[in-house]
Amino acid sequence: MSPEATGLDAVIDVVTAVFLIVGALMSLGAAIGLLRFPDLMSRMHAATKPQVLGLFLMLAAIGLQMRTWWVWPVLLVAWIFQLLTAPVSAHMVGRSAYRTKHGHREKLTKDELEAVVQRAAAGQEPGNSN
């Protein structure tokens, strides 16, 4: 903060610092979850949920600190891309792990994919129950 900073500049600096710290803690929590959680499904949850929010807070801090309007669309595109790709990639990894028996099925509370996989293995169409 410069000596001639206004009150609004000080507030923006504080909000930026809070966003950076919370975003870094969210990303750290995601990394710790990847290392500590026992199975693939919980690791995927740890990798996607807090990481996307942590990135949002970091990008918002960057936008606030830059104090120009043109940086916000770029940051928004980066966040939307991450918001769309992280859950989709986690879903695909989880589905692949389920089909290759790498997931712990006994830890699932409800197995909605079992019938679909059995029909696919039998060569039936997904909507056909005959």
N, C-alpha and C positions, 0 to 999 in steps of 0.2 A: 504494500500500500504506500502510495506517495504521500508526502506531507500535505499537499494541497487537494487531497481526495475529498470529495463531497460525502454527505451522509448516505446517498444512494450507492455510491461506489463502495463504501464500507459494507453496506448490507449485501450487495452483490458478491463481494469478496467472501463474506461469511457463508452465504448460501452456497457458493462455489466450493468452499472448503468442506462444508458438510456433505454435499453431493459427492465430492471426490472420496472422502473418508468412508461414507456408507457404501458407495459403489465398489471401492476396493475391498471392503469387508464382505460384501456379497460375492464378489469374485473369489476371494479367499475361501469363503464358505463352500463355494462350488468346487474348488480344488481339493479342499479337505474331504468333502463328501466323495469325490472320485477315488480318493485314496483309502478312506475308512469304511465305506459302506460295503456290505458283504456280497451283494449279488448285482447282476447287470441291470436289472430294472430300477433299483434304487440309485445306482450310480448314474443312470441316464437322467433320472429326475433331478439329481444334484447337479448334473452338468448343464441342464437346460434352464430350469426355472430361475435360480438366483443369478445365473450368468447373464441372462437377458435383461433382468432388472438392473444388475450392476452396470452393464454396458449403457443402459439408458441414462442412469445417473451420471456416469462419466461423460457421456456425450452432452448431456444438459449442462454439466459444469464447464465443458469446453465452450459451448455456445454462449453461456453467460459471461465467461471470462474474455472471449473475443470481442464482445460488445458491438458486433456488426450483424446486420440482417442477412447478408448473403451466405453466411456459414450455416444457418439453420436448415435450409433445404438439403444441403449435403449431409448434415448430421442426421436428419430425419430419414433420408434414403438409406443411410448406413444402418440405422436402427431397425427400420422396416425390413430390410433384407435379412438381418440377423433374427428378427422376430418371426419371419416366415421360414427360414431355413433350419434353425436349431430344433424346433419341435418336429419338423418333418424328417430330418435326419435321425433324430432319436427314435421316432416311430419306426422308421425303416430298419434301424439296427435292432430294436426290440423285437420286431416281427421276424427278422432273420434269426435272431437268437432263439426265439420260440420254436421256429421250424427246425432248427438244427440241434435242439435239446440242450442249449447252453443256459437257459433260464431255469430258475428253481420254481417249478409249477406248484409245489406244495406251499409256497409263500403267497400265492395268488389267492385273493378272497373270492374272486369270481372269474372264471375262465370262459370268456366270450369267444375266443378264437379257436377253441378245441373242435367244435362242430365244423367250422369252416375248413380247417386243416384236414380233418378226416374226410370230408366230401371231396376236397381237392386231391387227396391221396387216392381216393376211390375213382377219380375221373369224372365226377358229377359236376354239374353246373352249380355255382354258388346259390342261386335262388331256387333250385330244384331240390325238394326234399324226398323224392321217390328213389 
